[in-house]
């Protein structure tokens, strides 16, 4: 059988390797940007490819609602439908069990404090709350009962449904159905949910094994998700059970605690078999990326670089305020008015992205002030380029055995 994952270099827990699919290779460790509805917002698929992005992360719940898996299947699957020839991962819909469920009540993200500026970054939750004023997802033994955020239609997503949808979408890497718990969930609730999620994991696995060969055009792979929130014994229980099934890879899901420190602790509890890839779901600040890689994580997905770009925040390490997790607010008042000459510079003079090669901070600031759509495109290009270069340089530093120096210089 063709190899799916191979490790090429190792340094302590860190590894550099390749995830090999029939739609190309993901060099690991790597960041996978989110394309919820079959599009990285503000970019077309060719621009995504040109940025050197090797994989994207699409969303089962959203694509099931629109345009539906049947439409996408008719067009030959997501790759053809969206004209994207790289690797596609799909989540199971389990994250929406949280984001449209308890997250609306607790008003939190996956890590309790991930949205420091609610008015700016929490618009999705806010919008959903305003429309329906209630939870849009309920769990029972059999699956998740959703109320569509689009038209209020009630529908059920079982583990088998989720795999079926993902097979029709044509993703290369599928995920098992799970419930992502709230970071504010009690031990009792998290325990109940972790046990239920494993039951769904097993059903997802069995259904996948039985049905994957009906799709002979290219190989499909399935990752099992480890749950358990910020509870040591539940994480261990979930890990042991998920490892008992022969998945192609593993994902770490669920609540990752109430702070970044909790996330790091959770990662230190989990040890996976070496020969299979590990994906950390929904993580992606710069600090988190370094720590995840140091704990042997191979891939992670997150909305951060793209959502930040659309709200006018860019990543750069060469500005005064880079200490704020390397972000810079391009909409800030400081760029307006008399100091304009000072901003006849790219976002980052050392960045070779299309945006930095062609546009000044003053112009980008103007586009935001004028609500021009191209502002979002240009900033998304920069932020994804920044992440892609960072990951490339981290891989090189692991290969060249100078990771510690690279990290020190990066944070200097
Ligand atoms: Zn740039």
Boltz pocket constraint, residues with backbone or C-beta under 6 A from the ligand:
constraints:
  - pocket:
      binder: B
      contacts: [[A, 347], [A, 348], [A, 351], [A, 352], [A, 353], [A, 354], [A, 355], [A, 356], [A, 357], [A, 381], [A, 382], [A, 385]]
      max_distance: 6.0
